[in-house]
Amino acid sequence: MNAATLECLEKKGATATPPDLQPAAAKVAATQNRGSAAPPPDFVPLHLETRSHVSTAIMCRHLGRQPQTARCWASQETYPEGLRPQRVMGRLAWPVSGIKKVLGVTQ
């Protein structure tokens, strides 16, 4: 059952989702809220960033990408120019200067 079907049922007067469809309704609701995730706890706006490198989650938040995309860039070495990550104890550290370069922000 998709969101359009649920909306149609609501318009027809169905006030509650039938018990057999509740898991499907929860799944639809979860997929509709994907883009509204909270920023990482150590997120700082780019113009206030003082660190030289940031985590994958923060880099992806700035560029509007999913973390899996960044991990693919790193493993296949297909990252945008200037955004080559460094590996630090098995984790990726992305240069803030590279993020600014990709976004076209002056330094």
MOBEL-V387297 format. One record per run of one state. SS is the DSSP state (~ for helix, > for strand, _ for the rest). FROM is the first residue (numbers start at 1). TO is the last residue. If there is no record, write none. Layout:
((SS:FROM:TO) (SS:FROM:TO))
This chain:
((_:1:2) (~:3:11) (_:12:18) (~:19:32) (_:33:33) (~:34:36) (_:37:45) (~:46:48) (_:49:52) (>:53:54) (_:55:55) (~:56:63) (_:64:66) (~:67:76) (_:77:85) (>:86:88) (_:89:90) (>:91:95) (~:96:103) (_:104:107))
